[in-house]
Amino acid sequence: MKTIGIFEVKTRLSEICEEVARLHEPVLVTKRGKALVRIDPLEGKPMTVMERRAQYMTRHGAREKSDTVDFEPPARSRETTDFSIEEP
């Protein structure tokens, strides 16, 4: 397992996270030589939005109207307002 100091992690966090994800190998973050935290790769592939939605619906059920119904915006007022500026 690779060990990196917290200052280096602070300056290169995005690079380190990409490396952990690519290599599937955790990184140990240290502060003054003592282990502080570990950055671990996620198992499997990331879920798509539709997969997350299906998982949510399975857990919580259909608490909202059917997804097949189109959204209808509220009716607008028929009144018109004149915002023109009159010059003196």
Helices and strands as residue ranges (DSSP letters): E 2-5, H 6-23, E 27-31, E 34-39, H 49-60
